[in-house]
Amino acid sequence: MMYVSDCRTYPSIRDRRSGSGSRTSAIRRARAPRGERITFMRYAAAMLFIVLVSAGFMIMGTGASERMPAEPASGESVVFVDAGETLWEIAAANKAEGMDTRRAVYEIKKRNGLDGQVIQAGQQLIIPDWAGR
């Protein structure tokens, strides 16, 4: 059985390896100091972060362009939004008789490529032809 006091007299693995003058000790001497390696890694990480953020903005920017609906077909009408007017009011005023206003809002949004309910004063909206619906 070995006691703790006996373990202190044994050479450590590090002591045995460092004295041998092997190839690994030559590589260790050729490496940059630890502080320079950390600085380089921080620089590389910062550059990677900048590239990824830039790429993300470019990808988002391609989908953020304003969509223009196709030209109105025969039977469709064009309405210009007045200040304070809502999509619901426009749909209610221009829907076919007996048509649900929710359906009219959906059709107008779909025809004009709108994602939400927000419209701007002066915006041009194409009202679909309700004859086939």
C-alpha positions as CSV (number, residue, x, y, z in Angstrom):
1,M,0.0,0.0,0.0
2,M,1.2,3.5,-0.9
3,Y,1.0,6.5,1.3
4,V,0.4,10.1,0.3
5,S,3.9,11.1,1.4
6,D,5.3,8.4,-0.9
7,C,3.5,9.9,-3.9
8,R,5.3,13.2,-3.5
9,T,8.6,11.6,-4.3
10,Y,7.4,10.2,-7.7
11,P,8.2,12.4,-10.7
12,S,5.1,13.7,-12.4
13,I,4.2,12.8,-16.0
14,R,4.9,16.5,-17.0
15,D,8.4,16.3,-15.4
16,R,9.2,13.1,-17.3
17,R,8.0,14.5,-20.6
18,S,9.5,18.0,-20.4
19,G,13.1,16.8,-19.8
20,S,13.2,14.5,-22.8
21,G,13.7,17.2,-25.5
22,S,11.2,15.5,-27.7
23,R,9.4,16.9,-30.8
24,T,6.5,18.2,-28.7
25,S,8.7,20.5,-26.6
26,A,10.1,22.0,-29.8
27,I,6.5,22.6,-31.1
28,R,5.7,24.2,-27.8
29,R,8.6,26.6,-28.1
30,A,7.6,27.5,-31.7
31,R,4.0,28.4,-30.8
32,A,2.9,32.0,-30.2
33,P,2.5,33.1,-26.6
34,R,-0.8,32.4,-25.1
35,G,-1.9,36.0,-25.0
36,E,-1.3,36.4,-28.8
37,R,-3.4,33.3,-29.5
38,I,-6.3,34.6,-27.5
39,T,-6.1,38.0,-29.2
40,F,-6.2,36.2,-32.6
41,M,-9.1,34.1,-31.6
42,R,-11.1,37.1,-30.4
43,Y,-10.3,38.9,-33.7
44,A,-11.4,35.8,-35.7
45,A,-14.6,35.5,-33.7
46,A,-15.4,39.2,-34.1
47,M,-14.9,38.9,-37.9
48,L,-17.1,35.8,-38.1
49,F,-19.8,37.7,-36.1
50,I,-19.7,40.7,-38.4
51,V,-19.9,38.4,-41.5
52,L,-22.9,36.5,-40.1
53,V,-24.8,39.7,-39.1
54,S,-24.2,41.3,-42.5
55,A,-25.4,38.1,-44.2
56,G,-28.5,38.1,-42.1
57,F,-29.3,41.7,-42.9
58,M,-28.8,41.0,-46.6
59,I,-31.1,38.1,-46.5
60,M,-33.8,40.1,-44.6
61,G,-33.4,43.0,-47.0
62,T,-34.3,40.9,-50.0
63,G,-37.7,40.1,-48.6
64,A,-38.4,43.6,-47.3
65,S,-39.0,45.2,-50.7
66,E,-42.4,46.6,-51.3
67,R,-44.7,44.2,-53.3
68,M,-46.6,45.6,-56.2
69,P,-49.7,43.7,-57.2
70,A,-50.4,43.0,-60.9
71,E,-52.3,45.5,-63.0
72,P,-56.0,45.4,-62.5
73,A,-57.9,43.1,-64.8
74,S,-61.2,43.9,-66.4
75,G,-64.0,43.8,-63.8
76,E,-61.6,44.9,-61.0
77,S,-61.7,48.4,-59.6
78,V,-59.0,50.6,-58.1
79,V,-59.6,52.5,-54.8
80,F,-57.3,55.0,-53.3
81,V,-57.1,55.0,-49.5
82,D,-58.2,58.2,-47.7
83,A,-56.7,59.3,-44.4
84,G,-58.2,57.4,-41.5
85,E,-59.9,54.8,-43.7
86,T,-59.5,51.1,-42.6
87,L,-59.3,48.0,-44.7
88,W,-62.6,46.9,-43.1
89,E,-64.4,50.0,-44.2
90,I,-63.1,49.7,-47.7
91,A,-64.1,46.0,-47.9
92,A,-67.6,46.8,-46.5
93,A,-68.2,49.5,-49.0
94,N,-66.9,47.6,-52.0
95,K,-68.0,44.0,-51.3
96,A,-70.7,42.1,-53.3
97,E,-74.2,42.1,-51.8
98,G,-74.6,39.4,-49.3
99,M,-70.9,38.7,-49.0
100,D,-69.3,38.5,-45.6
101,T,-67.0,41.5,-44.9
102,R,-64.3,39.2,-43.4
103,R,-64.2,37.3,-46.7
104,A,-64.0,40.6,-48.6
105,V,-61.1,41.8,-46.4
106,Y,-59.3,38.5,-47.0
107,E,-59.8,38.7,-50.8
108,I,-58.6,42.3,-50.9
109,K,-55.5,41.5,-48.9
110,K,-54.7,38.5,-51.0
111,R,-55.2,40.4,-54.3
112,N,-52.9,43.3,-53.2
113,G,-50.3,41.2,-51.5
114,L,-50.8,42.7,-48.0
115,D,-49.5,40.8,-44.9
116,G,-51.5,42.7,-42.3
117,Q,-54.3,45.2,-41.8
118,V,-52.1,48.3,-42.0
119,I,-52.8,50.5,-45.1
120,Q,-51.5,54.0,-45.8
121,A,-53.4,57.1,-46.9
122,G,-53.0,57.5,-50.7
123,Q,-52.2,53.8,-51.2
124,Q,-53.8,52.2,-54.2
125,L,-55.9,49.0,-53.6
126,I,-57.3,46.8,-56.3
127,I,-60.7,45.5,-55.5
128,P,-61.2,42.0,-57.0
129,D,-64.1,41.2,-59.3
130,W,-66.8,39.7,-57.0
131,A,-68.8,38.1,-59.8
132,G,-67.1,34.7,-59.5
133,R,-67.3,34.5,-55.8
